[in-house]
Amino acid sequence: MYLDRNTPVVAETAGRSLPPAHVALSALRFDNLELRLEPESRTAWCTMRPQGRPSYTLELMQDVHRMQDAMSALFAERAALGERPADWFVMNSAVPGIYNLGGDLAHFAERIRSRDHASLVRYGHIAVEAIHKNTVAFGLPLITMALVQGDALGGGFEHALSFDMIVAERSAKIGLPEILFNMFPGMGAYSFLSRRIGRRQAEELITSGRIYTAAELHAMGVVDVLAEDGEGEVAARDYIARHSRKHNAHLTMHRARRRVDPVTLDELRDVVEMWAGAAMNLGEADLKKMGRLVAAQERRLGSLPSAGLAHAAE
């Protein structure tokens, strides 16, 4: 079933009993995501399974919006029954060695060459609306976590930063390469990094164009939990198990952080508009550099096992 954002995702409670929350959630279908609830650990797991490139395509972002709406609807329905279905939310990727490669660079280059500023703004606003919902845990009593087990570049890194915590495997490659083609990461990097590690260090990270390991970013305070390679899921589960008994205290701490140092939707949208304006200033030499990065990504995707990514090379 393809979920339209206006389609009810959970049945009405009146007049009939409901299936368990984990059954209701597992019945939902998305083109680019898998959503499931583990009752034992009280954890909702959302796994990116992109039908195309493992980047932030419009299709993936629309599924993220639908997933967020589905989570909100589930909690609202179960609240009427006096239930809270989950305490934790984890976002990960099924693509081997890749969390997310970031913005749809081929789409950007096409829009820039056609002088389509409005489409860039629209893309950015869709992205940051989803990212902002992450920053407030969808308005739900959840602690959210990005589980990074491979490359998280550009917008992929920004997406991970929008969660309460980042758990990452030691050698995962994470960074903001936009400066290499004369651009600025416009979907939250400055907002999130300046709050995590301070303005000066955030600007150094953004303007260096360096790709860091998770171990380096853990030392800088960007990654919260460092896992050994191949053990990211174990580390995430272990953290949840160890902190579940004091979930109330940890949840309140994260809520206080969001209140004391909020990243607002207005802030994110304003930066998107700066980003889109800067994109329109790119010259052909910059766009060719962007194209070379796209080609490198294509070669990378072509080397993946066919079972690891549905239609990735299409």
LINWOFEN-V603834 format. One record per backbone hydrogen bond with DSSP energy under -0.5 kcal/mol. NH is the residue of the N-H (numbers start at 0). CO is the residue of the C=O. Records with the same first field share a line. If there is no record, write none. Layout:
NH=CO ; CO
This chain:
2=0 ; 28
3=1
6=3
15=12
22=19
23=19
24=20
25=21
26=22
27=24
29=32
33=46
35=44
37=42
38=36
41=37
42=37
43=87
44=35 ; 42
45=89
46=33 ; 44
47=45 ; 91
48=31
54=52
55=101
56=54
60=56
61=57
62=58
63=59
64=60
65=61
66=62
67=63
68=64
69=65
70=66
71=67
72=68
73=69
74=70
75=71
76=72
77=73
78=74
79=75 ; 76
80=77
81=78
82=77
86=41
87=41
88=142
89=43
90=144
91=45
93=47
97=94
98=150
99=150
100=53
103=55
104=102
107=103
108=104
109=105
110=106
111=107
112=108
113=109
114=111
115=110
116=114
119=115
120=116
121=117
122=118
123=119
124=120
125=121
126=122
127=123
128=124
129=125
130=126
131=127
132=128
133=129
134=130
135=131
136=133
137=132
138=135
139=136
141=139
142=86
143=141
144=88
145=164
146=90 ; 144
147=145 ; 166
148=146
150=96
151=172
152=99
153=174
155=152
156=153
157=153
158=154
159=155
160=156
161=157 ; 158
162=159
164=143
166=145
167=224
168=147
169=226
171=168
173=171 ; 211
174=151
175=209
176=174
178=175
179=176
180=177
181=178
182=177
185=183
189=184
191=187
192=188
193=189
194=190
195=191
196=192
197=192 ; 193
201=197
202=198
203=199
204=200
205=201
206=202
207=203
208=204
211=173 ; 209
213=169 ; 171
214=169
216=212
217=213
218=214
219=215
220=216 ; 217
221=216
222=216
223=165
224=165
226=167 ; 224
230=227
234=230
235=231
236=232
237=233
238=234
239=235
240=236
241=237
242=238
243=239
245=242
246=243
249=245
250=246
251=247
252=248
253=249
254=250
255=251
256=252
257=253
258=254
259=255
260=256
261=258
263=261
267=263
268=264
269=265
270=266
271=267
272=268
273=269
274=270
275=271
276=272
277=273
278=274
279=275
280=277
281=278
286=282
287=283
288=284
289=285
290=286
291=287
292=288
293=289
294=290
295=291
296=292
297=293
298=294
299=295
300=296
301=297
302=298 ; 299
303=300
307=304
308=304 ; 305
311=308
313=310
